Amino acid sequence: MPRSVNSVASRARRKKVLKQTKGYFGARKNVWTVAKNAYEKGLTYAYRDRRTKKRNFRGLWIQRINAGVREHGMSYSDFMGKLHKKGIALNRKVLADLAMNHPKAFAEVVKTVKK
């Protein structure tokens, strides 16, 4: 019996990967083995960095809140502690946005926390 290799499916798989690697540098975009490795490595980085992004943004929000709060003579940790004691349920993302884009509203929040 002759050997059957299903070249249609094989070609489709290769085309799918090569389409994803479009725009890569050098052989990474058109040589199958190199492109496949680059594609798989890219997926690994994407998976890892979806988690890293969350960490980075939390750090950024904390820095922005800290900068905004220090203008009013408090530290970040004091502010967050008093915020939770008062029962004000604003998350770091919202507080950072207020500190950056709406300083008057943020000043009111700080004033409320200081009382």
FITI-88032 format. One line per field, with one value per residue (C-alpha): y, z, x; chain; residue in three letters. Coordinates in steps of 0.05 Angstrom, whole numbers. Last residue first. Layout:
BEGIN
c2 <- Y;...
c3 <- Z;...
c1 <- X;...
ch <- A;...
aa <- ALA;...
END
This chain:
BEGIN
c2 <- 1280;1262;1211;1263;1313;1261;1245;1320;1328;1272;1309;1371;1332;1303;1273;1244;1235;1216;1164;1136;1131;1095;1044;1036;1016;1061;1031;1084;1046;1100;1048;1027;1099;1109;1051;1071;1142;1123;1073;1123;1177;1241;1316;1335;1336;1268;1240;1253;1224;1162;1153;1156;1107;1059;1061;1046;987;959;969;930;871;865;869;812;765;779;778;704;682;730;709;636;653;690;630;586;634;642;566;556;612;581;512;539;591;651;701;682;679;754;796;782;820;758;707;693;680;632;594;586;570;513;483;489;456;397;392;389;343;287;238;173;118;69;0
c3 <- 1172;1130;1087;1066;1049;1007;969;958;933;884;857;848;816;761;708;744;816;794;745;799;848;795;781;855;874;907;962;1016;1082;1126;1152;1080;1060;1124;1108;1035;1053;1107;1059;1003;1046;1066;1059;1006;948;975;959;884;878;919;877;813;839;863;795;760;805;793;718;718;758;711;650;678;673;601;593;606;556;503;515;505;442;415;428;390;331;330;331;275;234;239;218;162;131;111;168;217;159;163;212;230;191;175;229;238;164;165;223;187;121;154;184;117;80;128;123;46;47;77;80;53;37;-18;0
c1 <- -197;-136;-174;-226;-171;-135;-199;-211;-139;-152;-213;-170;-113;-157;-111;-51;-75;-146;-118;-73;-132;-174;-120;-103;-174;-225;-267;-265;-276;-245;-195;-179;-162;-123;-77;-71;-52;-2;31;35;66;32;47;-4;46;69;0;5;75;55;-8;33;85;32;-3;63;77;7;18;82;53;-6;39;82;22;7;83;90;37;63;135;116;76;137;182;133;133;209;218;167;198;267;242;198;245;203;194;249;298;310;270;197;143;101;112;38;28;87;54;-13;20;59;-4;-41;17;15;-61;-58;3;-37;22;-4;47;28;0
ch <- A;A;A;A;A;A;A;A;A;A;A;A;A;A;A;A;A;A;A;A;A;A;A;A;A;A;A;A;A;A;A;A;A;A;A;A;A;A;A;A;A;A;A;A;A;A;A;A;A;A;A;A;A;A;A;A;A;A;A;A;A;A;A;A;A;A;A;A;A;A;A;A;A;A;A;A;A;A;A;A;A;A;A;A;A;A;A;A;A;A;A;A;A;A;A;A;A;A;A;A;A;A;A;A;A;A;A;A;A;A;A;A;A;A;A
aa <- LYS;LYS;VAL;THR;LYS;VAL;VAL;GLU;ALA;PHE;ALA;LYS;PRO;HIS;ASN;MET;ALA;LEU;ASP;ALA;LEU;VAL;LYS;ARG;ASN;LEU;ALA;ILE;GLY;LYS;LYS;HIS;LEU;LYS;GLY;MET;PHE;ASP;SER;TYR;SER;MET;GLY;HIS;GLU;ARG;VAL;GLY;ALA;ASN;ILE;ARG;GLN;ILE;TRP;LEU;GLY;ARG;PHE;ASN;ARG;LYS;LYS;THR;ARG;ARG;ASP;ARG;TYR;ALA;TYR;THR;LEU;GLY;LYS;GLU;TYR;ALA;ASN;LYS;ALA;VAL;THR;TRP;VAL;ASN;LYS;ARG;ALA;GLY;PHE;TYR;GLY;LYS;THR;GLN;LYS;LEU;VAL;LYS;LYS;ARG;ARG;ALA;ARG;SER;ALA;VAL;SER;ASN;VAL;SER;ARG;PRO;MET
END
